Each structure stands twice: as structure tokens, then as C-alpha cells.
Amino acid sequence: MERALYTSISAALEPLVMAHLFSRKCRGLEHPTRWKERLGYPSLPRPSGTLIWFHAVSLGEGLSAIPIIDRCLQIHPFVNVLLTTGTLTAFNVLRSKLSHGVIFQFVPVDTPAAVDRFLSHWKPQAGIFMESELWPNLLLSSSSRKIPMALLNARVSEKSFTRWSCFTSKSLVGEMLGSFSLICPLSTNDAVHLQLLGASPGVIHFSGNSKYASQDKSQMEDLLLMKRKVWLASSTHAGEEEVIAEVHLTLKRTFPEILTILAPRQPSRAESIMMVLRSHGLKVAQRSINENICLNTDIYLADTVGELTRLYNSVPIAVVGGSLLKGLAGHNMAEAAACGCAVLTGTHLGHFSKMLKEMQSISPLSILQVSSADLASALMELFSDEGVLRLRRKAAKAASTTAAAGIIDNIFKLLELTIFQGVYCDTLMGLGFSERKQGSMVNAIHLEENAGGTETLLSFLLPGIAMGGEVPAATHDGECSKDGSSSCWKKDDDSQGPEEDEDLRLGRGTDHVQEVPGYCQAQGLAGDVAGPCP
């Protein structure tokens, strides 16, 4: 009933949604020529073949999706990847960071017509959603089309949990969570919340936070050439610029040459930030209008989009904002740590408190948490003692490297097991494979030769074959047969071992494959997991 009510209301509101989007376009908040993608109208044709859809609502989620997308294309180079996002900022930054060939579109608004247009055009074989993107029409329409879906870096704040737990929304939220085949929560607390809201315990697996894995080594050469003491205040929110200005004035009394770089979370606030800084008598250079840093410049306002990692790579100390005032909820500290900064953050972190604990458990010196009142003295100590600064930078980098190790491997293995397995089998059938069954056995598979070569094609579709391993037989639903008698495909790669059979050849000048009954192999978190078909 709740789903029907939501669908009816969202359909009725579509004319108002269209007017609102047009208004946003006129105000520069939507893309000037591609804003209709938000209504489900595509700006590009769908390529032929398998298409994996990734969705990240904004910039942070998009950056955390990039390592997973890159791994997908590395292992399966013939797959098409579609990335959708909902913000213009994410579009402007991510399009230059995506691998060649990745399709970028804006996600449709959650009305039945817009969602139907989007899904009918792109026809994705799988959907990968980042963090907490739960839109009823988008998810449930995808589920009704039997699109397997995963939710990565899943999180549920206390506020969201309270709101979603109310009587009027809980069954709808439960239905949405029930549409996922894989949910990877950020914490045990998130896992509990997700189960209480209706997620099946069987689909919940811990993989780690992909935000640890984002890396970019580009720098700002003009900052590297300076001989001044410099620090960065990143992702600041309204009110925090007052704190930063006071801290700068305190530091300047000891270090007259100090330069503070200020990178606000929303560069559109630049005018109001300039007023705050100038009211403190500070001289400001503004990056967006190409003002140069002079000897008497106090604050360099980096009011641009997509350059935060370059800034992190160019400074020794970073204070990650969104954490200095009550009511804020922190930002990603791992990005600054990965760039080798000595990292400081405030006391208001929201769900990022888990990241702080993880980093500090690896190395207590990796992240320094201070109140806004103590920020100036903490920075003073770092600037006064090169040994302490060097130690904290090294600790932050090491903690980030340790935290990131294996995360993308873990995530991708889970995706292979729960999402992509059925996609492989469906794609096999669509690319020229056919199966002939007798009873419950797959006795032969015939391959139509292609110009690219069967071995390359199969190594993309079925990674186990490329390693001389075994993979589940293709059934109509992409799973192993339930009676334990499925065949699996295997390739003879000239290597020796007890599992090898010289008669099993695939892609080596023959189109015949013998049966290997009742055996499956899958990639698990602990490595290869082999055994009877379930």
C-alpha cells in the first residue's frame, strides 16, 4: 500500500518536478544542456553488450566508486559501465577522473515516468549503489526488472534510522532494502540498523570502506615552490571560516610568513567567506579568479571544484573541516592521510567517527582530534617541531595504506559472487554460447568463433577459466543447479595439477567441452572456495 501511495503521489508531482528542475537549470544548479537527463531522457545511445550501472549521488560517493569501476574494467574490459550522479559538482569533477569509455549520465528524479524512461533505455544487467541512496521508484522498478543490485559503503545515521523506522515508511524502506542482493555496511551499527529496517541478514557482508582506496598524486606546483609555512583547512562549512581566521591570526604572531589555504565545502559561498576573512583584516587571494599568492597574502581561498586532492598532495598539514562546530558531521579524513598530510579533525564527526577509530587503531598518531579552541595550539606544535610533524605525516600515510589494503579486492569478490555471476551466464548466452541439456547435466557448449578469440572473451566473462579454474554452469537463472549435478566449464592451460583434464579444452581450436558434474568454484574473501554446487 505504501509503495502504491508513493508511486501515485510522485507521478502526480511530475509536472512540478519538471518546473523545479527547469528553475534550477536557469539558476545554474543543473547542467545547461543535459538537465533533461534528470527526467530520464538519455543524451547518448546505449552501447551493445553487457552494461553495469554504478550510481553515486554526489562527489564523495563518486570518488569512492572510481576504484571499483577501474577494477571492473580491468578484469572485464568488454563490459560497458554507466555512472550516474545527481549533482553538477560531481559531474564537473568526475568526468575528468573516469576511465576512458565510462558513460556518464545524471540520475533521473524519482518519478515513475522518469525512472521508466531511464531503465527502458539503458537496460542495465546490474546496479551498484553507493552509501545511502534509497529512492523507491528507482530501486523497486529495477528490482521488478530483475536487475541484481548491491549497496556499498551502506550507512544509516541515527536520524535516518529514526525517520525510516516510523510506521508510515518502514514497510517501504524494508521493501527497498529487500531488493538488494548484497549490502556492505560501514559498521556493525549500520548492519544492525539495516536489518531492523528490513534487510535480510544473508545479504549483509563487511568489505571495508572504499573511500580508503581513492588515490590521486597530482600536485599544485606553485604551492610546492613556496618557502612559507603552509597549512590547509578543507571542506569547511559556514561558521568554520571564523574559527580558521582566528587560528591564522594566532599562528601569525609566531610565524609571520604563515599561509593558510581555505578550501570550502561549497565554493559557491566564496563571496560570504571573503567578507568574513576581510572583516578580520586578512589579505585574501582568490583562486577562482586566478589571483596570485603574494608575500603578504594571508589566506589563499581555493574556491574551485575538483582540486582538493591536489591541495592535499601539496601541503604538509590538513585540517579536515565540517567537524569544528556542533551540528556538523565530519568529512573523509582518509583522503588527506593517503596524501601524506599530518591530519587534524574536529570533535563533531557523525558517521566518520568510525573512520577516526579505525585509523587511530592502526596508528594512534595518524589522526589528531582537537576542539576548535585547541586547534591553534595543536598547529603551533606541529610547525614548531619538524620531528613531530614528520612522524604524524608518516603515521597518517601508513594507516591509510593499511586500511586500504585489500578493500577493493574484498568488494569485487563479493560482487562477483552475488551480483556478476548471473550476468556472466546471461552474457555468455547473448554472445553466442548455447547449451544442450540432458536431464540436469550440461553436456556440451558450442561457441561461435569471434574475431577477438574465444580465450580472451572467456577470460573476461569467466575469470576462473583464465586461471585454469572452474566456474558454475550456466542455468537459466545464472546459478548452479539445485540438485548438485551441474556441470562446470574448465580450460586446459597446459599447467599440471590434480584437477587438470587434457580432454577439457575451450577456446583452443575445439568447440566441445566434456561435463564435470557436481562441482563449483567461486572466489571468496579467503581465496578460492571450492565444493559441491549448492
Secondary structure, 3 states (H helix, E strand, C coil): CHHHHHHHHHHHCHHHHHHHHHHHHHCCCCCCCCHHHHHCCCCCCCCCCCEEEEECCCHHHHHHHHHHHHHHHHHCCCCEEEEEECCHHHHHHHCCCCCCCCEEEECCCCCHHHHHHHHHHHCCCEEEEECCCCCHHHHHHHHHCCCCEEEEEECCCHHHHHHHCCCCCHHHHHHHHCCCCEEEECCHHHHHHHHHCCCCHHHECCCCCHHHHCCCCCCCHHHHCCCCCEEEEEEECCCHHHHHHHHHHHHHHHCCCCEEEEEECCHHHHHHHHHHHHHCCCCEEEHHHCCCCCCCCCEEECCCCCCHHHHHCCCCEEEECCCCCCCCCCCCCHHHHHCCCEEEECCCCHHHHHHHHHHHHHCCCCEEECCHHHHHHHHHHHHHCHHHHHHHHHHHHHHHHHHHCCHHHHHHHHHHHHHHHHHHHHHHHHCCEEEEEECCEEEEEEECCCCCCHHHHHHHHCHHHHCCCEEECCCCCCCCCCCCCCEEEECCCCCCCCCCCCCCCCCCCCCCCCCCECCEEEEECCEEEEECCC
